[in-house]
Amino acid sequence: MQNFASPLRRTCKDIPRFFGRTNGLNSSLRFNSTQVDAAKQLNWPEYFEIRRRRRQWQTVFTIPCALVGFFGGSFYFGSLATDPTKPIMGVDPMIFYGGCTVLCMGAGYVVGPSLGSTAWRVMNRKVVPQIDALDREFYKHVAKNRVAAELQSATNPVPDYYGEKVGSLKQYRQWLRDQAKYRRKAVLPEE
């Protein structure tokens, strides 16, 4: 009876081989959607444009988060019962609660860019690996070409040490010129 078994009665590990033979599919054929995305590499102008949009997302999220922190802090600390005769840590309660409200706004201001960056990464999942790779390469270039930190002084800091203001190839070239100019002035001071 085993010799006459139906071809439909196969084990799970035989199924890919069975379909591979009957459909004429090559075993080297792969269905991977990331191969198409990886083939298109971003160039530097596209990278700087995407980087600019990411910073816009961070800025857009910063303002509402700061406002939420301010209003949340003012609602919370404004609703607390205060006794003006009992200072909190040696400070008038109204001044202390006002300071806490400003700290809540500052916390929102600090959290906003992180939320904006996270939202940007979720919305642009396809280009995130390429952007991360180009970020690493760009920051290697910045670290290699910037002025050494020991050459700066408190009155004369290095211009844009981390390359944060670079938004295009033209600005990158200007950044390189500024770094070289600063390096010359620091090493060979004019008398």
Backbone as CSV, one residue per row, in Angstrom:
resi,resn,N_x,N_y,N_z,CA_x,CA_y,CA_z,C_x,C_y,C_z
1,MET,0.808,-1.180,0.000,0.000,0.000,0.000,0.864,1.262,0.000
2,GLN,2.070,1.203,0.501,2.931,2.364,0.500,3.394,2.721,-0.899
3,ASN,3.541,1.799,-1.768,3.971,2.084,-3.125,2.945,2.897,-3.888
4,PHE,1.689,2.770,-3.538,0.620,3.461,-4.241,0.164,4.731,-3.511
5,ALA,0.994,5.264,-2.657,0.614,6.444,-1.871,0.447,7.647,-2.800
6,SER,-0.512,8.456,-2.490,-0.802,9.657,-3.287,0.344,10.660,-3.192
7,PRO,0.626,11.420,-4.279,1.680,12.436,-4.199,1.295,13.583,-3.271
8,LEU,0.035,13.691,-2.861,-0.384,14.746,-1.958,-0.021,14.444,-0.511
9,ARG,0.263,13.165,-0.239,0.631,12.794,1.122,2.139,12.893,1.260
10,ARG,2.612,14.042,1.575,4.050,14.266,1.734,4.292,14.923,3.098
11,THR,5.505,14.857,3.530,5.844,15.513,4.789,6.065,17.001,4.540
12,CYS,6.081,17.753,5.614,6.242,19.204,5.495,7.569,19.590,4.864
13,LYS,8.630,18.837,5.117,9.905,19.235,4.540,10.012,18.886,3.062
14,ASP,9.114,18.030,2.548,9.116,17.728,1.119,8.342,18.757,0.301
15,ILE,7.522,19.578,0.925,6.667,20.516,0.190,7.480,21.509,-0.641
16,PRO,8.520,22.166,-0.108,9.265,23.098,-0.969,9.916,22.395,-2.160
17,ARG,10.443,21.193,-1.967,11.029,20.457,-3.085,9.977,20.079,-4.105
18,PHE,8.820,19.698,-3.614,7.734,19.297,-4.514,7.320,20.472,-5.392
19,PHE,7.107,21.642,-4.787,6.714,22.807,-5.571,7.862,23.303,-6.444
20,GLY,9.072,23.140,-5.979,10.227,23.569,-6.765,10.336,22.772,-8.053
21,ARG,10.051,21.470,-8.014,10.134,20.639,-9.206,8.965,20.870,-10.137
22,THR,7.761,20.955,-9.601,6.595,21.030,-10.479,6.431,22.399,-11.114
23,ASN,6.824,23.461,-10.408,6.678,24.798,-10.976,7.910,25.228,-11.747
24,GLY,8.947,24.468,-11.700,10.166,24.824,-12.396,10.900,25.992,-11.742
25,LEU,10.656,26.226,-10.461,11.323,27.314,-9.773,12.755,26.935,-9.457
26,ASN,13.616,27.853,-9.630,15.020,27.660,-9.311,15.193,27.782,-7.805
27,SER,16.047,26.964,-7.240,16.231,27.020,-5.788,16.968,28.286,-5.362
28,SER,17.663,28.944,-6.321,18.377,30.156,-5.954,17.481,31.394,-5.997
29,LEU,16.261,31.259,-6.470,15.337,32.392,-6.533,14.905,32.754,-5.125
30,ARG,15.063,34.024,-4.778,14.709,34.464,-3.437,13.685,35.570,-3.536
31,PHE,12.755,35.530,-2.635,11.747,36.575,-2.568,12.083,37.450,-1.374
32,ASN,12.852,38.484,-1.636,13.288,39.360,-0.563,13.050,40.788,-1.019
33,SER,12.131,41.470,-0.372,11.769,42.815,-0.806,12.867,43.825,-0.503
34,THR,13.789,43.493,0.402,14.827,44.460,0.734,15.927,44.511,-0.316
35,GLN,15.983,43.520,-1.208,16.995,43.553,-2.252,16.769,44.727,-3.191
36,VAL,15.528,45.022,-3.489,15.223,46.134,-4.378,15.586,47.450,-3.708
37,ASP,15.275,47.595,-2.404,15.582,48.829,-1.687,17.089,49.016,-1.520
38,ALA,17.804,47.925,-1.279,19.239,48.040,-1.060,19.968,48.400,-2.349
39,ALA,19.380,48.055,-3.494,20.030,48.361,-4.765,20.083,49.865,-5.008
40,LYS,19.102,50.606,-4.542,19.080,52.056,-4.739,19.748,52.707,-3.536
41,GLN,20.963,53.155,-3.735,21.700,53.817,-2.668,21.416,55.315,-2.699
42,LEU,21.377,55.905,-1.542,21.182,57.352,-1.445,22.484,58.068,-1.759
43,ASN,22.375,59.179,-2.459,23.564,60.007,-2.657,23.569,61.084,-1.580
44,TRP,24.647,61.871,-1.538,24.805,62.837,-0.458,23.771,63.955,-0.492
45,PRO,23.401,64.519,-1.633,22.350,65.547,-1.605,21.014,65.011,-1.069
46,GLU,20.655,63.780,-1.447,19.425,63.176,-0.912,19.550,62.955,0.595
47,TYR,20.731,62.518,1.038,20.961,62.309,2.464,20.767,63.601,3.243
48,PHE,21.356,64.705,2.746,21.223,65.975,3.456,19.780,66.466,3.455
49,GLU,19.034,66.207,2.389,17.618,66.608,2.347,16.807,65.795,3.361
50,ILE,17.053,64.511,3.428,16.345,63.663,4.400,16.737,64.060,5.821
51,ARG,17.999,64.375,6.017,18.461,64.821,7.338,17.779,66.120,7.748
52,ARG,17.595,67.031,6.792,16.907,68.298,7.077,15.453,68.035,7.479
53,ARG,14.790,67.118,6.768,13.399,66.790,7.120,13.309,66.141,8.489
54,ARG,14.302,65.329,8.842,14.306,64.702,10.172,14.422,65.768,11.265
55,ARG,15.263,66.767,11.035,15.385,67.862,12.012,14.097,68.673,12.100
56,GLN,13.394,68.822,10.976,12.105,69.520,11.004,11.110,68.748,11.862
57,TRP,11.093,67.425,11.717,10.204,66.609,12.550,10.541,66.817,14.021
58,GLN,11.813,66.843,14.351,12.216,67.034,15.742,11.757,68.388,16.264
59,THR,11.882,69.421,15.442,11.450,70.763,15.855,9.941,70.822,16.016
60,VAL,9.229,70.207,15.081,7.767,70.230,15.144,7.267,69.525,16.399
61,PHE,7.926,68.480,16.830,7.500,67.776,18.039,7.953,68.488,19.309
62,THR,8.995,69.289,19.216,9.517,69.971,20.404,8.520,70.980,20.955
63,ILE,7.921,71.780,20.099,7.021,72.846,20.543,5.792,72.296,21.266
64,PRO,5.057,71.326,20.682,3.908,70.801,21.434,4.293,70.099,22.736
65,CYS,5.426,69.397,22.737,5.844,68.722,23.975,6.175,69.728,25.070
66,ALA,6.807,70.833,24.703,7.099,71.870,25.695,5.811,72.490,26.216
67,LEU,4.846,72.718,25.325,3.563,73.276,25.763,2.800,72.302,26.647
68,VAL,2.834,71.014,26.291,2.170,70.003,27.134,2.833,69.966,28.511
69,GLY,4.159,70.025,28.553,4.855,70.053,29.843,4.487,71.277,30.660
70,PHE,4.414,72.449,29.996,4.076,73.679,30.709,2.649,73.627,31.251
71,PHE,1.685,73.272,30.392,0.292,73.245,30.845,0.043,72.130,31.855
72,GLY,0.695,70.972,31.654,0.556,69.894,32.634,1.112,70.291,33.989
73,GLY,2.291,70.917,33.977,2.887,71.380,35.228,2.063,72.468,35.881
74,SER,1.534,73.401,35.080,0.744,74.492,35.676,-0.583,73.971,36.228
75,PHE,-1.197,72.997,35.540,-2.435,72.435,36.079,-2.173,71.664,37.364
76,TYR,-1.083,70.881,37.380,-0.793,70.093,38.570,-0.385,70.986,39.740
77,PHE,0.611,71.831,39.534,1.102,72.650,40.638,0.143,73.777,40.991
78,GLY,-0.697,74.179,40.036,-1.706,75.197,40.338,-2.842,74.655,41.176
79,SER,-3.053,73.340,41.129,-4.154,72.754,41.892,-3.748,72.370,43.316
80,LEU,-2.465,72.430,43.644,-2.022,72.071,44.991,-2.372,73.177,45.982
81,ALA,-2.759,72.759,47.142,-3.059,73.724,48.218,-1.736,74.188,48.822
82,THR,-1.611,75.484,48.960,-0.363,76.024,49.498,-0.627,76.837,50.757
83,ASP,0.322,76.801,51.624,0.292,77.622,52.825,1.474,78.571,52.741
84,PRO,1.231,79.875,52.514,2.354,80.795,52.323,3.249,80.943,53.549
85,THR,2.783,80.477,54.701,3.619,80.608,55.896,4.610,79.455,56.035
86,LYS,4.427,78.373,55.246,5.310,77.209,55.314,6.137,77.132,54.031
87,PRO,7.366,77.530,54.083,8.199,77.462,52.880,8.560,76.015,52.521
88,ILE,8.781,75.785,51.246,9.200,74.472,50.756,10.696,74.572,50.454
89,MET,11.503,73.818,51.192,12.965,73.862,51.078,13.487,75.291,51.207
90,GLY,12.855,76.056,52.057,13.300,77.413,52.333,12.874,78.436,51.289
91,VAL,11.963,78.063,50.403,11.523,78.956,49.327,10.015,79.118,49.424
92,ASP,9.542,80.303,49.067,8.109,80.567,49.032,7.431,79.536,48.121
93,PRO,6.291,78.937,48.542,5.642,77.897,47.740,5.275,78.340,46.316
94,MET,4.848,79.584,46.137,4.477,80.033,44.794,5.701,80.058,43.867
95,ILE,6.823,80.500,44.380,8.047,80.524,43.579,8.525,79.099,43.302
96,PHE,8.436,78.227,44.310,8.842,76.837,44.128,7.978,76.149,43.079
97,TYR,6.656,76.301,43.170,5.755,75.670,42.197,5.917,76.287,40.807
98,GLY,6.194,77.572,40.752,6.473,78.200,39.452,7.737,77.627,38.822
99,GLY,8.749,77.429,39.638,9.977,76.809,39.142,9.757,75.381,38.681
100,CYS,8.928,74.642,39.409,8.620,73.269,39.006,7.853,73.244,37.686
101,THR,6.975,74.222,37.476,6.242,74.314,36.214,7.200,74.574,35.055
102,VAL,8.153,75.462,35.272,9.153,75.741,34.228,10.009,74.503,33.974
103,LEU,10.328,73.742,35.016,11.074,72.499,34.831,10.275,71.475,34.031
104,CYS,8.963,71.418,34.245,8.110,70.523,33.447,8.139,70.928,31.974
105,MET,8.100,72.235,31.721,8.192,72.714,30.345,9.559,72.354,29.755
106,GLY,10.614,72.491,30.529,11.945,72.116,30.060,12.054,70.627,29.763
107,ALA,11.417,69.813,30.583,11.412,68.370,30.326,10.702,68.065,29.012
108,GLY,9.593,68.741,28.744,8.900,68.566,27.464,9.761,69.010,26.302
109,TYR,10.500,70.082,26.491,11.397,70.591,25.457,12.521,69.599,25.159
110,VAL,12.992,68.908,26.172,14.062,67.931,26.000,13.536,66.639,25.383
111,VAL,12.342,66.221,25.737,11.764,64.970,25.244,11.261,65.120,23.807
112,GLY,10.856,66.314,23.413,10.276,66.549,22.090,11.120,66.065,20.927
113,PRO,12.423,66.403,20.839,13.221,65.914,19.712,13.330,64.390,19.647
114,SER,13.355,63.736,20.799,13.406,62.269,20.794,12.120,61.680,20.227
115,LEU,10.992,62.249,20.629,9.716,61.783,20.078,9.628,62.070,18.587
116,GLY,10.100,63.239,18.160,10.085,63.579,16.748,10.963,62.649,15.932
117,SER,12.139,62.333,16.450,13.036,61.416,15.760,12.436,60.013,15.682
118,THR,11.794,59.582,16.755,11.152,58.268,16.750,10.008,58.233,15.747
119,ALA,9.199,59.273,15.716,8.098,59.329,14.748,8.632,59.352,13.322
120,TRP,9.714,60.086,13.093,10.306,60.118,11.759,10.802,58.740,11.353
121,ARG,11.438,58.028,12.280,11.942,56.681,11.966,10.817,55.708,11.666
122,VAL,9.693,55.848,12.359,8.554,54.965,12.101,7.950,55.258,10.728
123,MET,7.869,56.528,10.377,7.260,56.911,9.105,8.179,56.632,7.913
124,ASN,9.467,56.522,8.110,10.430,56.329,7.022,11.251,55.059,7.227
125,ARG,10.590,53.965,7.511,11.289,52.720,7.820,12.185,52.237,6.688
126,LYS,11.799,52.507,5.449,12.548,51.967,4.312,13.936,52.577,4.176
127,VAL,14.085,53.843,4.519,15.380,54.501,4.328,16.203,54.581,5.609
128,VAL,15.666,54.135,6.720,16.380,54.251,8.000,17.723,53.517,7.983
129,PRO,17.827,52.287,7.467,19.156,51.648,7.454,20.166,52.413,6.606
130,GLN,19.722,52.937,5.467,20.638,53.699,4.616,21.046,55.009,5.293
131,ILE,20.087,55.674,5.926,20.393,56.928,6.621,21.354,56.667,7.776
132,ASP,21.133,55.586,8.519,22.040,55.264,9.623,23.458,55.000,9.112
133,ALA,23.569,54.296,7.984,24.893,54.026,7.409,25.551,55.329,6.955
134,LEU,24.789,56.200,6.300,25.354,57.474,5.862,25.660,58.387,7.042
135,ASP,24.860,58.318,8.115,25.159,59.082,9.338,26.519,58.670,9.898
136,ARG,26.741,57.360,9.978,28.027,56.882,10.498,29.179,57.359,9.614
137,GLU,28.992,57.275,8.299,30.052,57.712,7.381,30.279,59.222,7.486
138,PHE,29.189,59.987,7.558,29.315,61.437,7.662,30.036,61.827,8.951
139,TYR,29.672,61.210,10.072,30.311,61.555,11.341,31.760,61.079,11.403
140,LYS,32.107,60.034,10.637,33.526,59.661,10.524,34.296,60.761,9.811
141,HIS,33.698,61.311,8.733,34.335,62.415,8.012,34.484,63.629,8.929
142,VAL,33.446,63.913,9.688,33.493,65.072,10.594,34.576,64.869,11.649
143,ALA,34.611,63.683,12.243,35.606,63.421,13.289,37.025,63.478,12.733
144,LYS,37.200,63.048,11.493,38.528,63.050,10.890,38.986,64.467,10.527
145,ASN,38.056,65.323,10.107,38.426,66.633,9.566,38.262,67.803,10.524
146,ARG,37.689,67.588,11.692,37.501,68.724,12.591,38.782,69.043,13.346
147,VAL,38.796,70.225,13.891,39.949,70.690,14.648,40.012,69.932,15.970
148,ALA,41.200,69.626,16.403,41.373,68.941,17.681,40.840,69.817,18.807
149,ALA,40.192,69.207,19.747,39.550,69.953,20.839,40.547,70.697,21.706
150,GLU,41.772,70.215,21.799,42.744,70.905,22.656,43.244,72.212,22.056
151,LEU,42.951,72.470,20.780,43.360,73.732,20.161,42.381,74.873,20.436
152,GLN,41.226,74.570,20.976,40.248,75.627,21.224,40.447,76.236,22.606
153,SER,39.888,77.421,22.766,39.938,78.080,24.066,38.520,78.517,24.435
154,ALA,38.358,78.955,25.662,37.031,79.369,26.109,36.558,80.611,25.363
155,THR,37.474,81.468,24.991,37.089,82.692,24.282,37.025,82.497,22.774
156,ASN,37.596,81.397,22.272,37.614,81.149,20.835,37.291,79.680,20.559
157,PRO,36.010,79.285,20.648,35.654,77.880,20.445,35.719,77.490,18.970
158,VAL,35.814,76.188,18.716,35.831,75.661,17.358,34.456,75.878,16.736
159,PRO,34.389,76.391,15.508,33.081,76.600,14.882,32.437,75.270,14.479
160,ASP,31.219,75.041,14.967,30.414,73.859,14.624,31.235,72.571,14.742
161,TYR,31.679,72.272,15.942,32.571,71.145,16.211,31.995,69.818,15.722
162,TYR,30.678,69.608,15.867,30.057,68.336,15.503,29.452,68.334,14.101
163,GLY,29.536,69.431,13.383,28.992,69.483,12.026,27.476,69.459,11.989
164,GLU,26.831,69.976,13.033,25.371,69.930,13.114,24.695,70.866,12.115
165,LYS,25.378,71.947,11.747,24.765,72.933,10.860,24.969,72.599,9.387
166,VAL,25.679,71.527,9.092,25.924,71.137,7.711,24.631,70.555,7.142
167,GLY,24.143,71.192,6.056,22.883,70.745,5.466,22.967,70.484,3.979
168,SER,24.142,70.649,3.383,24.327,70.393,1.957,25.813,70.188,1.701
169,LEU,26.126,69.772,0.478,27.531,69.602,0.131,28.268,70.934,0.156
170,LYS,27.585,71.993,-0.269,28.188,73.318,-0.250,28.526,73.734,1.183
171,GLN,27.609,73.498,2.113,27.867,73.826,3.515,28.952,72.934,4.105
172,TYR,29.033,71.679,3.647,30.094,70.794,4.128,31.457,71.305,3.678
173,ARG,31.530,71.728,2.424,32.797,72.277,1.936,33.176,73.546,2.707
174,GLN,32.175,74.378,3.005,32.438,75.578,3.798,32.880,75.207,5.203
175,TRP,32.286,74.178,5.768,32.676,73.704,7.095,34.137,73.248,7.083
176,LEU,34.527,72.519,6.010,35.922,72.085,5.892,36.859,73.285,5.817
177,ARG,36.495,74.320,5.037,37.322,75.525,4.948,37.421,76.220,6.304
178,ASP,36.286,76.305,7.033,36.303,76.941,8.355,37.198,76.182,9.328
179,GLN,37.158,74.859,9.265,38.004,74.058,10.151,39.480,74.266,9.823
180,ALA,39.800,74.288,8.527,41.196,74.494,8.123,41.669,75.891,8.532
181,LYS,40.805,76.885,8.382,41.159,78.256,8.764,41.403,78.345,10.266
182,TYR,40.536,77.720,11.054,40.702,77.731,12.510,41.985,77.009,12.902
183,ARG,42.269,75.883,12.242,43.472,75.109,12.552,44.723,75.939,12.266
184,ARG,44.723,76.651,11.119,45.877,77.504,10.803,46.062,78.585,11.849
185,LYS,44.961,79.220,12.262,45.049,80.302,13.252,45.484,79.784,14.610
186,ALA,45.051,78.588,14.957,45.397,78.029,16.283,46.840,77.589,16.318
187,VAL,47.334,77.020,15.224,48.697,76.512,15.202,49.687,77.642,14.957
188,LEU,49.341,78.555,14.034,50.221,79.680,13.711,49.523,80.988,14.074
189,PRO,49.505,81.347,15.339,48.783,82.556,15.732,49.430,83.798,15.124
190,GLU,48.581,84.719,14.714,49.079,85.982,14.164,49.533,86.865,15.306
191,GLU,50.635,87.474,15.138,51.203,88.330,16.186,50.705,89.735,16.025
